[in-house]
């Protein structure tokens, strides 16, 4: 799993993988037991277990700088609550770049406040804010 952000501060926090229990309230107990452990010396913090961390890579990525320094094909791209800040032209470029990176049949997940209206793209709408690249 490759996780990206433009903020190095956010990436560092994610790399640490430590969360207060309040943020994990919705995580099922079996998932908590398998992937998190209590941080020693902390009353209410949990850390992501090394078992899960070994599958995660964190990199800085500016969505407005093309081409992306990523290699495809990717199975899934989650881009949530980001494109709402960009104009149509930049959204078009981002979606085009995503289309190049996704394998045929791959999925693009946006937030409920985002869609591909007015954007040229090779995706079909599967569900609210869920798109699949043509095979």
C-alpha positions as CSV (number, residue, x, y, z in Angstrom):
1,X,0.0,0.0,0.0
2,X,1.4,3.3,-1.0
3,X,0.1,6.3,0.9
4,X,0.8,9.8,-0.3
5,X,0.4,13.4,0.8
6,X,2.0,16.7,0.0
7,X,2.6,17.4,3.7
8,X,5.8,15.9,5.1
9,X,4.4,16.6,8.6
10,X,1.3,14.5,7.8
11,X,3.5,11.7,6.3
12,X,5.7,11.7,9.4
13,X,2.7,11.3,11.7
14,X,1.3,8.5,9.5
15,X,4.7,6.8,9.5
16,X,4.7,6.8,13.3
17,X,1.4,5.0,13.3
18,X,0.3,6.0,16.8
19,X,-3.3,6.9,17.4
20,X,-5.3,8.0,20.4
21,X,-8.0,5.5,21.3
22,X,-10.7,8.0,20.5
23,X,-9.7,7.9,16.8
24,X,-10.0,4.1,16.8
25,X,-13.4,3.7,18.4
26,X,-15.0,2.5,15.2
27,X,-12.3,-0.1,14.5
28,X,-13.7,-3.6,15.2
29,X,-12.2,-5.4,18.2
30,X,-10.7,-8.3,16.1
31,X,-9.0,-5.8,13.9
32,X,-7.6,-3.9,16.9
33,X,-6.2,-7.1,18.4
34,X,-4.6,-8.1,15.1
35,X,-3.1,-4.8,14.0
36,X,-2.7,-2.5,17.0
37,X,-1.0,-2.7,20.3
38,X,-1.2,-0.4,23.4
39,X,1.7,2.1,23.6
40,X,3.6,1.4,26.8
41,X,3.6,4.4,29.1
42,X,0.5,5.9,27.5
43,X,-3.0,5.8,28.9
44,X,-4.9,5.8,25.7
45,X,-2.6,5.4,22.6
46,X,-2.3,2.5,20.2
47,X,0.4,1.8,17.6
48,X,0.1,0.0,14.3
49,X,1.8,-3.4,14.6
50,X,4.9,-4.1,12.6
51,X,2.9,-6.9,10.8
52,X,0.8,-4.2,9.1
53,X,3.5,-1.5,8.8
54,X,5.7,-3.7,6.6
55,X,3.0,-3.4,3.9
56,X,2.8,0.4,4.0
57,X,5.0,2.9,2.2
58,X,4.6,6.6,2.7
59,X,5.8,9.1,0.1
60,X,5.4,12.8,-0.6
61,X,3.3,13.5,-3.8
62,X,2.2,16.8,-5.2
63,X,-1.0,16.0,-7.3
64,X,-0.4,19.1,-9.4
65,X,3.1,18.0,-10.6
66,X,3.0,15.8,-13.7
67,X,3.9,13.1,-14.5
68,X,3.7,11.3,-11.1
69,X,6.8,9.5,-10.0
70,X,4.8,6.2,-9.6
71,X,4.8,3.0,-11.5
72,X,1.6,1.2,-12.4
73,X,-0.5,-0.6,-12.9
74,X,-2.3,0.0,-9.7
75,X,-5.4,-1.9,-8.5
76,X,-7.0,0.9,-6.6
77,X,-6.6,4.7,-6.0
78,X,-8.2,6.5,-3.1
79,X,-8.3,10.2,-3.7
80,X,-10.7,11.6,-1.1
81,X,-11.4,15.2,-0.2
82,X,-8.6,16.6,-2.4
83,X,-9.9,17.5,-5.8
84,X,-12.6,19.8,-4.4
85,X,-9.8,22.3,-4.0
86,X,-8.8,22.3,-7.6
87,X,-10.2,23.9,-10.7
88,X,-11.7,21.7,-13.6
89,X,-8.5,21.9,-15.7
90,X,-6.3,20.5,-12.9
91,X,-8.9,17.9,-11.9
92,X,-8.9,16.8,-15.6
93,X,-5.1,16.4,-15.5
94,X,-5.2,14.5,-12.2
95,X,-7.9,12.1,-13.4
96,X,-6.0,11.5,-16.7
97,X,-2.9,10.7,-14.7
98,X,-4.9,8.3,-12.5
99,X,-6.2,6.6,-15.6
100,X,-2.7,6.0,-16.8
101,X,-1.7,4.4,-13.5
102,X,-4.7,2.2,-12.9
103,X,-4.9,-1.2,-14.5
104,X,-7.9,-2.0,-16.7
105,X,-10.7,-2.9,-14.3
106,X,-9.0,-0.9,-11.5
107,X,-11.0,1.3,-9.1
108,X,-10.9,5.0,-8.3
109,X,-12.6,6.1,-5.0
110,X,-13.4,9.7,-4.5
111,X,-15.2,11.4,-1.6
112,X,-19.0,11.9,-1.7
113,X,-18.4,15.6,-2.3
114,X,-16.4,14.8,-5.5
115,X,-17.3,13.4,-8.9
116,X,-16.1,13.3,-12.5
117,X,-18.8,15.6,-14.0
118,X,-17.2,17.7,-16.8
119,X,-14.1,15.5,-16.9
120,X,-13.0,13.4,-19.8
121,X,-12.3,9.9,-18.4
122,X,-12.3,6.2,-19.1
123,X,-14.2,5.2,-16.0
124,X,-17.7,3.9,-15.4
125,X,-19.6,4.9,-12.3
126,X,-20.0,1.9,-10.1
127,X,-21.5,3.6,-7.1
128,X,-21.6,7.0,-5.4
129,X,-18.0,8.3,-5.9
130,X,-16.7,4.9,-7.0
131,X,-15.4,4.5,-10.5
132,X,-14.0,1.6,-12.5
133,X,-11.5,1.9,-15.4
134,X,-12.7,0.3,-18.6
135,X,-11.3,-3.2,-19.2
